[in-house]
Amino acid sequence: MTGGMGYTSGARDEDDELDQKIYRTATKAARRKFSPEFMNRIDKVIVFRTLKREHLKKILDIELGHVQERIMSSAVSRQFVFNCTPNARDFLLQEGTDSKFGARHLKRSIERHLVFPLSNLLATGQIELNDLVTIDHDRENSRLTFLKEDRGALVGANLEGASAREGGLMSISRAGASAKALVRGARESLAG
């Protein structure tokens, strides 16, 4: 995707050129629309730059962190940890961003494709305390898949004086390697 306001994945030189063009166009439009007296009272004109892929990834990480915080602040007996694979992250970015609106629809995409299915799994008792749920993307069906590792996360444990929230978040990185191995094993068994 290239061009458009709010998001572009083009080269950096093209981005700088586009940003300068947007700045000039916005400034000219403001000068045509408003009187010179009003424009002279404005200290500075700010035009926001287009979002790059790395910015969108940071926004996704923040939003996924908010979802994990919601899970950790829920009832103590229902806490679990989830981990999204790079394919799942790419899917969420693809579904939640576009060139016209940037990342405005990312929260809705996360709710629709991640939070609602996790809520259903939790409501039906398929996810329990301390479970690690690895979320991947199924390209054939264009949907997310959820793989549970029983008691794979140390939710709420005080690790070397860390708070309960930090303990739960620290377990993501520690349990991530075993979850990746479990996902690889599941893929190999399905393929074989």
C-alpha positions in Angstrom: 0.0 0.0 0.0 1.4 3.4 -0.9 0.0 6.8 -0.8 -3.1 8.0 1.1 -3.2 9.8 4.4 -2.7 8.0 7.6 -0.7 5.0 6.5 1.8 4.1 3.9 4.3 1.3 3.4 6.3 3.0 0.7 10.0 4.0 0.7 11.1 6.6 3.2 12.1 9.1 0.5 8.6 8.9 -1.0 7.2 9.3 2.6 9.1 12.5 3.1 8.0 13.8 -0.3 4.4 12.9 0.5 4.6 14.6 4.0 6.0 17.8 2.5 3.3 17.8 -0.2 0.6 17.3 2.4 2.1 20.1 4.5 2.2 22.5 1.6 -1.4 21.6 0.5 -2.8 22.0 4.0 -1.1 25.3 4.5 -2.3 26.6 1.2 -5.9 25.5 1.9 -5.8 27.1 5.3 -4.6 30.4 3.8 -7.4 30.3 1.3 -10.0 29.5 3.8 -9.1 31.8 6.7 -8.4 35.5 6.7 -4.8 36.8 6.8 -5.5 38.3 10.2 -6.5 34.9 11.6 -3.6 33.1 10.0 -1.2 35.7 11.6 -2.5 34.7 15.0 -1.6 31.1 14.5 1.8 30.3 15.9 2.5 27.0 14.2 0.7 24.8 11.6 1.1 21.1 12.5 0.5 18.4 9.9 0.7 14.8 11.1 3.0 12.5 9.2 1.7 9.3 7.7 1.9 6.1 9.8 4.6 3.6 8.8 4.5 -0.2 9.3 6.7 0.1 12.5 4.3 2.6 14.0 1.4 0.4 13.3 3.2 -2.6 15.0 3.8 -0.4 18.1 0.1 0.5 18.2 -0.8 -3.1 17.9 1.6 -4.0 20.7 0.0 -1.3 22.9 -3.5 -2.6 22.1 -2.6 -6.2 22.8 -1.1 -5.1 26.1 -4.4 -3.5 27.0 -6.2 -6.7 26.3 -3.7 -8.6 28.5 -4.2 -6.1 31.2 -8.0 -6.6 31.0 -7.5 -10.3 31.4 -5.1 -9.9 34.3 -7.5 -7.4 36.1 -10.4 -9.8 35.7 -11.4 -12.3 38.4 -8.3 -13.9 39.9 -9.4 -17.4 39.2 -9.8 -16.7 35.4 -6.4 -15.1 34.6 -4.4 -16.5 31.7 -1.7 -15.3 29.3 -1.9 -15.1 25.5 0.8 -14.8 22.9 0.3 -13.8 19.3 2.6 -15.2 16.6 3.9 -12.9 13.9 1.4 -14.3 11.5 -1.5 -13.5 13.8 -0.1 -10.0 14.3 0.2 -9.5 10.6 -3.4 -10.7 10.2 -4.7 -8.2 12.8 -2.8 -5.4 11.2 -4.1 -6.3 7.8 -7.7 -6.4 9.1 -7.4 -3.4 11.3 -5.6 -0.9 9.2 -6.0 0.7 5.8 -4.4 3.5 3.7 -7.3 5.9 4.2 -8.0 5.6 7.9 -4.7 4.3 9.3 -5.2 2.3 12.6 -8.6 3.6 13.5 -10.2 0.2 13.0 -7.5 -1.8 14.8 -9.4 -1.9 18.2 -12.5 -3.2 16.4 -10.4 -5.8 14.6 -8.8 -7.0 17.8 -12.2 -7.2 19.5 -13.8 -9.1 16.7 -10.9 -11.5 15.9 -9.2 -11.9 19.3 -11.3 -10.8 22.3 -14.6 -12.3 21.3 -13.2 -15.7 20.6 -11.1 -15.6 23.8 -14.3 -14.6 25.7 -16.1 -17.6 24.2 -13.3 -20.0 25.2 -13.3 -18.5 28.7 -17.1 -18.7 29.0 -17.2 -22.3 27.9 -14.4 -23.3 30.4 -11.9 -24.1 27.7 -9.4 -21.6 29.2 -8.5 -21.9 32.9 -6.2 -20.2 35.4 -2.6 -20.1 34.3 -3.2 -21.3 30.8 -1.0 -20.0 28.0 -3.0 -19.4 24.8 -0.9 -19.1 21.6 -2.8 -17.3 18.8 -1.8 -18.0 15.2 -3.3 -17.2 11.8 -4.8 -19.9 9.5 -4.2 -18.7 6.0 -6.5 -21.2 4.3 -9.5 -20.1 6.3 -8.3 -16.5 6.9 -9.0 -16.6 10.7 -7.1 -16.8 13.9 -6.5 -20.2 15.7 -6.1 -20.6 19.4 -3.8 -23.2 20.9 -3.9 -23.7 24.7 -1.0 -25.0 26.8 -2.3 -26.1 30.2 -0.7 -24.3 33.1 1.9 -22.8 30.8 1.9 -19.4 32.3 2.8 -18.2 35.8 -0.1 -15.9 36.2 0.0 -13.7 39.4 3.2 -15.3 40.7 5.5 -13.0 42.6 8.8 -13.6 40.8 11.7 -12.2 42.8 9.7 -9.4 44.4 7.8 -8.4 41.2 4.2 -7.4 41.4 1.5 -9.8 40.3 1.0 -7.9 37.1 4.7 -8.0 36.3 4.9 -11.6 37.2 2.1 -12.4 34.7 3.7 -10.4 32.0 7.1 -11.8 32.6 5.8 -15.3 32.1 4.9 -14.4 28.5 8.6 -14.3 27.5 9.5 -17.4 29.5 6.6 -19.5 28.3 6.8 -18.1 24.7 9.6 -20.5 23.7 7.7 -23.6 24.9 4.5 -22.3 23.2 6.3 -21.8 19.9 7.7 -25.4 20.1 4.2 -26.6 20.9 2.8 -24.8 17.9 5.5 -26.2 15.6 4.8 -29.7 16.9 1.1 -29.3 16.3 1.8 -28.1 12.7 4.1 -31.0 12.1 1.5 -33.5 13.4 -1.2 -32.0 11.2 1.1 -32.0 8.2 2.3 -35.6 8.8 
